[in-house]
């Protein structure tokens, strides 16, 4: 049976790591090994406990996006009854969430247990944490390369060979010899720090097609492997469809909500049958997970207004390397 210390730690860990792009499942598999807790996942009380953690996380996401979810659900029902899409923002978002949820729902229902049984070992989790970091770094580099090429192409096409696109307010203006890092004459360079780079108009949720939604939603299924982050790979898929970081994050968190909620609700009978003492620990864990998830989503939505995935990628790689070394030395 889980102790109160373990329940508190795992509840907070689930709440933060489920939304941060660092893989909650990878942390749940790897960190107990560091602490000498053994395989807590094999305890009969662990599944009911995880059920409540998922419910807590999903509740936090529903509450944070409550206004959008109310509008989306209403729009989905109206659209379904009408039998056609009117292309309002709420209806479009509703159907993009619907199409995006289908792949992960189907794949998860079929492959969740086999994949977790196959890969849920500390060494595999550590290796895939490194892979997770590599995916995020690669996605950021590919997106930056695409944007730089696009901006350079627009400059060459619209303003001659030396043209550079400078972003002024919400409009793109064509100038010559302008340093895009500060808008002052001098450099005209497209290189340098990422903060110096111009981002052309990125796609928002309103620009997604059903094919985009299915592709981005399919990325969630990779999170069935411990060490691969649901939010991380889903955001990467959005970025590679030319979404901005903030829009990709919002779509990712809303897209994750039905999957996380379903994972909890499907196992509610297991939770009810677990008994009073297990239920008490699970409730505390769920409350802590919900609190941590709410704080996480508030932070991440603001962070991705200007931030990128790189810091989380380096963290995953570092933790994965430490995990591989630890398992090699101590076993596990």
N, C-alpha and C positions, 0 to 999 in steps of 0.2 A: 504493500500500500504506500502511496506517495505521502511524504511528510509535509507539514505545513510550509517548511522552508522550501522544499522542492516545488510545491504547488505555487507559492508566491513567485519564485524565480521563473518557472516555466510560463506562468500566466503573463507576467510582464514581457518575457522574451517573445512569446507568441504575438502579443499585441504590437510590439515594435517591429519585429522581423518579418511579420506577414506583409506589412505595407512598405517598409524600407526594402530596396531591391537587393536583399542579402540572403534570402532563402530561410524562412522559418523552419521548414522541415530539415534542412541541412544543419541548422543550429541545434535543433532538438535532438538530432542523432549524434552530433559531434560533441557538444559541450558537456553533456552528462559524463562522457568518457574522460574529459579533462578533470572533472570533479570526483571521479571514482564512484559514481552512482550506479555503475553497471548498466545493464540494458533496461532502463525504466520502462521502455515501450512494451516489454513483455509482461509487465504487471497487469493483472486482470482489471485493475481500476484505471488504467491509463486511457483506454478508449472512451469511457464515459467522461473523463476529465477533458480530453481533447475536444469532445463534442461541445462542451460548455465553452471552451476557449473560442471555438469557431463561431458559436452563437454570439458571444461577447464582441468579437471583432466585427461580425456582420452588422450587429446592432449599432455599433459606433459609426460604421460607414453609412448606414441608412439614416442615422440622425444627422450626420454632417451634411449629407446631400438631400435632406428631407424635402426641401422645396422642389428640387429638380425631380426627385423620385415621384412626388405627388403629381407634378405636371406630366411626367413621362408616362406613368401608369394611366392617367386620365386620357392622354393623347393616344396611347396604344389601344385602349378599349374603344374610343371613338373611331379611330382609323379602322379597326377590325370590324366594327359594326357597319361602318360606311362601305367597307369593301374596297377602299382605295386610299392612297397616300396623298395628302393635300400639300405636302412639302413644307409644313410649318416646322420650325426648329425643334419643337418638342416631339412631334411625330417622327421626324427624321432620326432624332436621338433614340427614341423608343425602338425603332426598327433596327438601328445600328447595334443597339444592345442585344436585341433579339437574335440577330444573325451572328453576332460575335460570341454569344453564349453557347450556341449549338455545338460547335466543334469540341470545346473543352468538356461540355456536359456528356457528349457521347463517348469520347475517348476516356474520360475519367471513369465513367460507369463500367466500361469494359476492362480497362487496364490498370486501374488504381491499385488494387490489391496485389496483382502479380508484380508490378513495378516496384512497389514498396517492399515487398518480400525479397525481391531480387537485389535491390540497391541499398536498402536501409542498413548499411554498416558504416562505422566511422570512417574507414579508409575511402570508401566510395564517395561518401558525403564530402570529404575533404577534397578529393580530386575534382568533383563536380563544382565545388565552390570556386576552384581555380578556373574551370571552364566557364562558369557564370561570369566571373570577372572579365575573362577574355572576350566573351560575347558582347558585354557592355562596352568595353574599350573599342572593339572592332566596329560596333554600330556607330559610336560617336565619330570615329575616324571616317567611316564611309559617308556619313551624313555631312560632315564638314567638307569632305572632298566634293560631294555633289553640289553643295551650296557654293563653294568657291568657284567651281567650274561654271555654274549657272550665272553667278554674278559677273564673272569675267566675260562670259559669252555675251551677256546683255550689254556690257560696256563696250565690247568690240563691235557689236552689231549696231548699236544705237548712237554711239558717239565716236566711232573711229577706233583705230588700233590701240590708242592710249586711253580710251575712255574708261572711267571707273564709276561704278554706281555708288552714290553716297546716300545713306538713309537719313532723311531729315523729317522728323516727326513721323507721320503715318504715310508719307508719300515718298516715292523714289524720284530723285532728281539727278540729271546727268551733269557731271562736272569734270573738268580736267585738272589733274595734279592735285587732287584733294586726298589728304590722309584720312581714311575712314575711321581711324581710331579716335580722332577728336574733332573732325570736321574742319580742320584748318589746313591751308595750303602747305604742300611740302612733300609728302611721301607718295601718295597714290598707290600704296602697297596693299596687296590683298593678304599678305602673310602676317606673321607675328602671333601674339597671344590670341586665344579664342575670343576674348572680349573685344579685340580689334576687328573681328570679322563681321561682315554684313550678312544678315540673314534676309534673303528675299522672302516674299510673302509665303508663309507656310500655310499648310492646309489645316483647317479646323475640323471639328466633328461634323459640321454641316457640309463639308466637302467630301466626306467619305462615301464610298459606294458599298453595296452589299458584299462585293468581292473583297474590298479592303477590310471590312468588318470580320469576314470569315478568316482572312489571313491573320489579322491581328489576334482574333479570338483563339485561333488554333495554337498560337504561341503559348497560351496559358497551359496547355497540356504538358509542356516540358517541365512544369513545376511539379509533376508527379515524381520526378527524380530528385531525391534529396541533394541539395546543393544548388539547384537551379531555382532562381527566384521567379515567382509568378509575376510580380509587378515589374521586375527588371526586364525579363524577356518580352513581356507584353509592351512595355514602353519602347524597347528596342524595335519591335515590329512597327509600332506607330511612327517612330522617328524615321525609319527607312521608307515609310509611305509619305514622308515629308511633312509630318505633323510637327508643331512646335512642342517644346518640352512641357509647358504648362498644360496644353490641350491633351497631349499624350498621357500625362499623369492623371488628369481628370477622367478621361475615357477609361484608362486602366483601372482606376479605383472603382468606378461605377460598374465596369464590366466584371470585376472580381466579386462584387457583392452577391449576385445570385448564386455563384458557384460556392462561395464560402458559406452562405446561409443554407444552401441545400445540403452541403456536407454535414452541417450540424443537425438540421431537421431530420434527415434520414436516419440518424442514430439516436434520436430522442428516446425511443423505447428502451435502448440499452442504458441510457442515463437514468430513466425512471426505475428500472429494475435493479440498479446498482446498490440501492440501500441508502439509509440516512447519512451515515458518516461519510461515505464517498460523495454523496450529493452535496454536503456542506462544503467540502474541500473544492469540489468542482464549481460551485456557485462563486466562491471567493476567487478562484482562478479566472472564471469568466468575467467577473467584475473588473479585475485587474487588467485582463486582456482588453476589455472594452475601453477602459480609461487610457491605456497605453496606445491603443489603435486610434482613438480620437485625437490625442495629442500628436501622434505621428502624422496623420493625414493633414491636420492643420499646418504642421511644420512643412511637410513635403510640398503641398500645394503652393505655399509661398516660396519655398526654396526653388522650385522648378520654374518660377517666373524669370529667374536669371541663372540658375545653376544647371549642372550637367551630371551625368552618371559616373564620371571618372572617379570621384572620391570613393564611391561605393564599390566600384570595380577593384580599385587597389586594396580596399579593405578585404574583399572576398578572396583575392589572390593571396594576401598575407595570411589570413586565417586558414586558408586551405593548405598553404605550405607548412604552417605550424602544425596543423592537424596530421598531415602526412608524416612529418618528422616524429610527432608524439606517438602515433600509432606504430611507426617503425621501431621506436625505442622501447615502448611499454607494451605494445600489442593491443589488441582490441578490435 
